[in-house]
Amino acid sequence: MYAPWYNSVMFDLEPYLWSGIAVSTGVFIVMGVIFHHHWSYYGIQGRSRASAEALFIFGGVVLMAAAAGCALSYRLFT
Amino acid sequence: MPPFEAHEHVVYEGRKHWLPLFIGMAVIVTLALLPAFIATGFISAGSFVIDSRGLLGFASLYCSWLLLLWVGGFRLWTDYILDIWIVTDHKLIDIEQRGLFNRHISTLHLEKVQDVTVEVNGILATTMDFGDLIVQSAGTEPEFAIRGIYHPYRMKEALLGACSHLTNGSQAQPEQQKPQAQPLPSSGTTSTLA
């Protein structure tokens, strides 16, 4: 069975890709600020907080870069 | 920060059991894997014909989805880590984080503690060592309930230990301040009561 809507020639996903990246990056940044405030203000101490912040940023940046890289490749792919 | 006073020492810190956090994380992992499984299933069954460009588009959307779930996982962890019960040598402090912007802090002075009850109900709670700790108090709120705490018996022991330490300390203090009995004069006048 063939699903023509999934054929990239007939259906351009690009606006949805950038919208998805914009929404998820926005959520990541806003929540990152909130987490930083909560973790520091409500007293998650020293190494735990540093590890949590490093892990959060590292994972988020990797996923953002992957999403953007795939979207760019999608755009440039012929 | 917890409402500590000067010269107040933390005796015990209790947390919620990790089981609700584990279940939440399992849901997030399932949601993360679900699109990949569905897409693989449809493609392998021949329902979709997907070219390389389509695959890149799917990968980009999938990464955005994973980023949202990544944030959701940290939100769950934050909710777990900021729920804490602290027994100090003067107070019992209950800090409950309900969502990101709703924080509830209750404090009970140990002088007001009358009775401490631990309720562990069911096989799961018994085997995984979690339950409820109910403190009867003489304060404005007659009952101070701590739900779903990990190691409730340890918390109870710590609380009762701090209470008895405080009581013994307050009983011992007046004795120390009591003036020592003066020796009676060996000779001289006899005092009379007026």
Contacts between the chains, C-beta under 8 A, distances in Angstrom:
chain1	res1	chain2	res2	distance
A	1	B	46	6.6
A	1	B	47	5.4
A	2	B	49	5.4
A	3	B	47	6.6
A	3	B	48	5.1
A	3	B	49	7.2
A	6	B	48	5.2
A	6	B	49	7.3
A	6	B	50	6.1
A	6	B	54	6.0
A	7	B	49	7.0
A	7	B	51	7.2
A	7	B	54	7.1
A	8	B	51	5.9
A	8	B	53	4.1
A	8	B	54	4.4
A	8	B	57	6.4
A	9	B	51	7.9
A	13	B	54	7.6
A	13	B	57	3.9
A	13	B	60	8.0
A	13	B	61	7.5
A	14	B	57	7.7
A	16	B	57	8.0
A	16	B	61	6.9
A	17	B	57	6.0
A	17	B	60	4.5
A	17	B	61	6.3
A	17	B	64	7.8
A	20	B	60	7.1
A	20	B	61	5.3
A	20	B	64	3.7
A	20	B	65	7.6
A	21	B	60	7.2
A	21	B	64	5.5
A	23	B	64	7.2
A	23	B	68	7.9
A	24	B	64	4.2
A	24	B	65	7.5
A	24	B	67	4.1
A	24	B	68	5.1
A	25	B	67	7.3
A	27	B	67	7.7
A	27	B	68	6.1
A	27	B	71	5.7
A	28	B	67	5.8
A	28	B	70	7.6
A	28	B	71	5.6
A	31	B	71	4.7
A	31	B	74	7.3
A	31	B	75	6.8
A	32	B	71	8.0
A	34	B	100	6.0
A	35	B	74	6.1
A	35	B	75	7.9
A	35	B	78	6.0
A	38	B	78	5.8
A	38	B	82	6.6
A	38	B	100	7.0
A	39	B	78	7.1
A	41	B	1	7.5
A	42	B	1	7.0
A	42	B	82	5.4
A	42	B	97	7.8
A	42	B	103	7.7
A	43	B	1	5.2
A	43	B	2	7.0
A	44	B	81	6.2
A	44	B	82	7.8
A	52	B	74	7.5
A	52	B	77	7.5
A	56	B	70	7.7
A	56	B	74	5.5
A	59	B	70	5.3
A	60	B	67	6.3
A	60	B	70	6.0
A	60	B	71	7.5
A	63	B	63	5.2
A	63	B	64	7.9
A	63	B	66	5.3
A	63	B	67	4.2
A	63	B	70	6.2
A	64	B	63	7.7
A	64	B	67	6.2
A	66	B	59	7.5
A	66	B	60	8.0
A	66	B	63	4.4
A	67	B	60	5.0
A	67	B	61	7.9
A	67	B	63	3.6
A	67	B	64	4.9
A	67	B	67	6.7
A	68	B	60	7.7
A	70	B	56	5.0
A	70	B	57	7.4
A	70	B	59	4.3
A	70	B	60	3.6
A	70	B	63	6.4
A	71	B	56	7.8
A	71	B	57	7.8
A	71	B	60	4.3
A	73	B	56	4.9
A	74	B	53	6.0
A	74	B	56	4.2
A	74	B	57	4.9
A	74	B	60	6.2
A	77	B	52	6.6
A	77	B	53	4.5
A	77	B	56	6.2
